[in-house]
Amino acid sequence: MMSRIILFVLLGSVFCREITGFEITNEFASFVKTFGREYRTVEETVTRYKIFAENYKKIQEINEVETDFKLGVNQFADLTDEEFKSYLTLAPSRTPCKLRHNKVKPQPIIDWRKEGAISRLKNQASCGCSWAFSATGALEGRAKLKHGGSLIELSEQELVDCTGKYGDNGGCQGGDMCQAFEYVADHGIASEKDYPYEARDRPCRTTGKKRALNIQGCVNVTRNDNDELLEALATGPVSVAVTANNIEFRYYKGGILTYCGPVSAEVDHGLTLVGANIQNDKPYWICKNSWGGSWGIGGYIWIERTTGKGPGICKIASEASYPVV
C-alpha cells in the first residue's frame, strides 16, 4: 500500500481547484492521527477524505459568519449524514412520569459540577443510547445531593439491557429517560463498577448484582416551559432531550449555541442538564453530553437559555424530566 504521505498528497489534488493549498489535506491527516482512523483500502480512504472535505467546508462556512459559537472537527467528520444519524436514537416519550414538580426558587447561575454531583465524562461510542447516559447523569447527581458521600457512578449498560419492557426502550436502538427512571423505581440500578458499559446490546444480567440506588419515581417538567426547567435545575441535574441532527450541534466546539436546526425537527438525543450561567448578558444552559471529551467544550455544550413558554434552542425544554431519589 502506498505510504500515507503520498496518499495525502494525491488526495489534496481532489479539491485543489476549490481550496487554496493543502489545508483540507493537512486537517484530514491530523484527524486520522487524532482519532486513530485506519481505513482498509485506498478507495475507502479516498471516500472518507471526500466526506471529510465536504464536512470541513461546511464547518468553515458557518464559522465565518457566526459570532456566538464555533464549530470544529471532531470524531464525526468522516461520516455521512446518514451514518451520523445512528448516534441519534432517542425514542419519543409516551409514558409520563407519575410524580409532580414542586415549585422552588430558580437560580439563573448554578453549576452542579462544583458540588461534586456530576460524574466523569463518559462516551456512549457506537451504541445509540444517549438516553441511558442522560438518565444516569441525573440519577448520579441527585443521589449525591440527597445522600452525600462519594458520587457513585451508575450502570448505563443495565438500562440498555433491561428496560425493553418499558415504553419504547430498545437498547442501542433508542430509548427514553422517563422509562429508564420508571425501571429504576421498580428495580433499582447497579453501579457502573458492578455492571460495566459494553456499548452493545446484551441480555439483562441483574442476578447477584447489588442495587446501588433506588428511587421513588420521576417528574416531567411542563413541556415547553423554560422557567420551570430552570426551577427543576435548582433541585439537581435534569435529563433533557434535544435536536442534534444538524451541523451546529454535530460539530459544536465552543461558545453559546444559538441555533440548532429548524423548530420543526424532532428531538433525537439525550443530554444531562447540569447548570446555567450568563455570559455578556446572554443566559445559557450547561449540558453534559455522552460523546467523549473531543466533542464540544471538553464534552459539554452551552445552549442559549430562553425564558417563558416555548421549546427553547435545540427544543431543550420540550421533553425534560428528573428522578426523585
N, C-alpha and C positions, 0 to 999 in steps of 0.2 A: 504493500500500500504506500502511496506517495506520502512524503513527510507532511506533517501538519502545517509547517511554514509555507511550503509550496502550494498546498491546498488553499490556505487562506489568501494567498496572492491571486490565485485563479478565481476564487470566489469574489474578491474585490472587484474584478472586472465586470461582474454581472450587473452592478449598479453604478459603474464609474461615470456614466453619462448623466446620472441624476444627482450624485453626491460628490462633492469635491474631496479628493484624496481618498484615504483608506479609513475614514472614521468608522464606518459600519464594520469593516473587516476587523479593525482593532477591538471594537466593542464586542464583536462576536467571539473573538479569541479570548478576551477577558471573561466573557460569560461562560464559555466552555470550561475554562480553568476554574472559575469560582464555584460553579455548580456541578463540576465533575461529570460533564456530559461525555459519553463515549458512544458515538454513532457507529453502527455496524458496517456501513459501506460508504463509499464516496458519494453515491447517489443520495443516500439518506442525509449525509452531511450537507450536500448542496440544497436539498429540500428544506432542511431545518434552517439553513442560512437564509434562504429566501423568506421564510416565515418570520425569522428574527428581524430581517431588514425592514419588512413592512411594519412590524410592530414597533421597531425602534423609531421609524419615521413618524408614526402616529404619536408616540411619546414626545418627540421633539416639537412637533407641530403644536401640541397643547401647551407645552412648557413655554413656548414663545409668546403666548397670549395670556396665560394665567398668572396672576399675581398672588392669589391667596394660598395656593397649594402647588406642589411639584410632583411630577411622576418620574419614575426611574426604572431601569432594567431590573427584573427580578427573575425568580425561577420559572415564571410563566411565559417568558419572552420568546421561546421557540415553539410555543403551542398555537394551534389554530384556535379560533373562537369556539369551535365545536368541542375540541379537546378540553379547553378550559372549563366548559360547562359541567364536566364530570365532577368538578370540585364543588359545584353549587347544587346541592340536592336537598334543600330544606323542604319538608312537606308542609302544606298549609295546615294551620291549627284548626282542628274540627271539634275537639272535646275541651271545653273550657275548664279552667281550674275552679275548684269548689269554694275556696276561701275568698274573703273580701278585703279590699285595700282599706287600711285605716289612715286617715289624713294625718300628716305630720308637717312640720315646718321645713320647706325646701331649703337647700343650701346651694347657691349658684357656684361656689368654689368648694370642691371636695375631691379627695383622691384616696380611695381605699388601699392603694398600694402603700401609702405612707403608714397605714395602720397594720401592715403585715397581713392583710386579708386577701391578697392576690398571690396565687401560686406562680411558680416559674413559667416561663414561656414554653408552650408546647407546639407540636406540629402534627396535624392530622395526616400528613403525607397524602397518598393517593386514595385514601378512603373518604368517601363523601359524607362525613359525619360531623360537620361543624356544629350541628345541633347538640351532640353529646358533649363537646368541649365547652360550648356556651353554657350548658346546664351544669356541668361540674364546676365551672368557674363561679357561678352564682352560689352553688351548694357549698363549695370550699370556703368562700369568703364569709357567707352568713353563719356557717358553723363556727368559724374562728371568732367572729364578733360575738356570738352567743355564748360559747363555752370557754373562750380564751385559750391559753396554752399555745402549743405549736400548731401551725396550719397543717392539716392532713390532706394530702392530695388524693383525689377520688378516682375511681376507675371508669374512664370512658369506654373501655372495652366491654365492661359488664352491660352498659347501656346499649352498645352496639349489638351485643349477643342476645340480650334477654328481654328487650322491650317490644318484641314483634307483635304481641297481642294488645298493645296499647296504641290506639289510633292508627296512623299511617306509618308508624316507625318501621323502617326497613334496613337497619344497619347502615352499611356503606352506601346504600342506595337512597338514603334520606331518612329524615325523622323530624320530630318536633320537640321543643323543650318542655312544653306543658305535659306531654305524655311521659317524658323522661321523669319529671317531678312526680307525677302520679305513680309511676313504677316505684320510685324510691319511697314514697309514702306507704306503699303496700308491702314492700320487700326490704327496704333499706338498701345500702350500697357498700361494696367493699372498697378498700383503699387501692390506690394505684399499685402500691407495693405488692399486695396480695393477688391482684388481678390486673397484670400489666397490659399496656396497649400493644396491639399487634398490627394495626392498620389493615385489617381484613375481617370479613365475616367469619365467625366461629360459632359452634354450638354453645348454648348457655351452660356455664360451669360454676355455679354458685355453691355447690355442695362442699361443706367444710371450710368455706371462706367466711371469716368473721365480718360482721356488719360494722363498718366504720362510722356510719351515720344513719340515723332515722329521722324523718321529718313529719310534720303534721299534714302538709299538703302544699298547695301553691296558690298564687294570686295572679289574676290577669290585670295588668294596668289598663285602664279605659282606653279603648282603641282611639288613636289619633288625638291623644291629649298630652301634649308636650309638658305641660305644667305638672300633671300627675306623675309623669315619668320622672321628673326632677324630684318630686316628693318621694317616690319609690327609691330612688338612688340614695336618698338621705338615710335610709334604713339598711343599706348594704348593696352589693353588686346585683345587677339585673340582667337577665337574658333578653336580648333584643334580636329581631330579625331585620335584615337589610337587603336592599337590591345591590348585588355585587357584580352582575353580569354587564359590566360597562368598563370602558378603558380607564376611566378615572379611578374607580375602586381597584381594579385589577393591578394597576401599576402605581398605586399611591405610594409616595415616598416621604412626604412631609408637608407641613403647613395645615391649614384648616380646609377640609374638603367642603366646597360649597355647591358642588354639582355631582350628581350620582345617577345619571341616566334619566329617562323620562318618568314622570309620575305614574304613567300607565303601567310601568314594569312591575312584575310580581316580586315579592320578597323571596330570596333564594339562598340566604346564607345567615348563619347564626354567629353572633358576637357576644362577648360579656361586657356590659357597660360598667366601668369601674370608677368613673369620675367625671367631673365637669370643671371648666375653668373659663377664663376670659382673657383674650389677648387683643390689644389695640381696640378695646370696646366691642369686640366680637365674641359672644359666648360660644363655647364648643363642648361637645361630649368627648370623653376619653374612653376608647373601646379597645379591649384585648381581642386579637384575632388568634386563629389556630393554624397559621401558615409559617411559623418559624420566625426567627429574628432577621432574616434577609428581606422580609417584606415590611413595608411601612416604616414607622419610627421604631425600629427595634421590635417589630411585631405588633405595634399599637397603631391606632388611627385616631386622628382628631376629626370629628364631624361637626359642622356648624350646628349650633343649637338654636332652634326657633322656639317661639313661645305660643301659647294659646292652642287653638284647635288646628288640626292638620297632620298629615303623615310625617312631616319633617323631612330633612335631607336624607336621602337613601331610604326613606319611609321608615326611619328608625323608631317612630312612635306608633307604628301600625299594629305590631304584634309583640308586645313586651310582657314579660312575666317574671315572677321570682318565687323561690321556695320560702316556706315558713318553717324554721327549724325549731 
